[in-house]
Amino acid sequence: MESEEARKVCFSKRRADLFKMASELSVHFNADVAAVVFSPAGNRAYSIGDPSVMDRFLSSLPAPAPPAETEPEPEVDWSVMEELSRQCGQLQAMVDAHKARLEKAEEKLRESGAAAWMMDLEAEVGRMAPEDVLALVTKLAVLRDGVAERAHEMLREALLAVAAPTPTTPTTPLPAGF
């Protein structure tokens, strides 16, 4: 893209979509997911995910070669370091909040007795081929839409029944002789 403004807008939209997908993958498949992207200008890094994933990735990289003695020490931009530290704190808070929500949801499942059923379902879905998972998700979406439509119909019928006038005595005069 030649326009810098268009590049920035495209980057922002795609970054949001990427982070949303990474979050959904993490939640739906209970996977450790992390993503790091850099702004088009190269002056900002955006990241999402569990810091332990980043630690595992970084530990698998070869150690950088020590700088030559003739090279001067690089300047440290403390404002960038402070911003990265702030972002790291925010990400850690998000991870902690997610873990707390997950623990609460798991506790509710255990209390309701649905945990075993859900674990069986999760294992079954885990054994499915990707195209079968996609077909299942599609069928579940259709089922959800059907249930929502039926619930709306029932609500509409109930509201009409309440709002309908009650039958009364006819107001037309009876024929003579009655």
Salt bridges, closest charged atoms under 4 A:
GLU4 OE2 - LYS8 NZ 3.50
ASP32 OD2 - ARG56 NH2 3.19
GLU83 OE2 - ARG44 NH2 3.32
GLU83 OE2 - ARG86 NH2 2.44
GLU107 OE1 - ARG110 NH2 2.89
GLU124 OE1 - ARG127 NH2 2.69
ASP145 OD1 - ARG144 NH2 3.29
GLU153 OE1 - ARG150 NH1 3.40
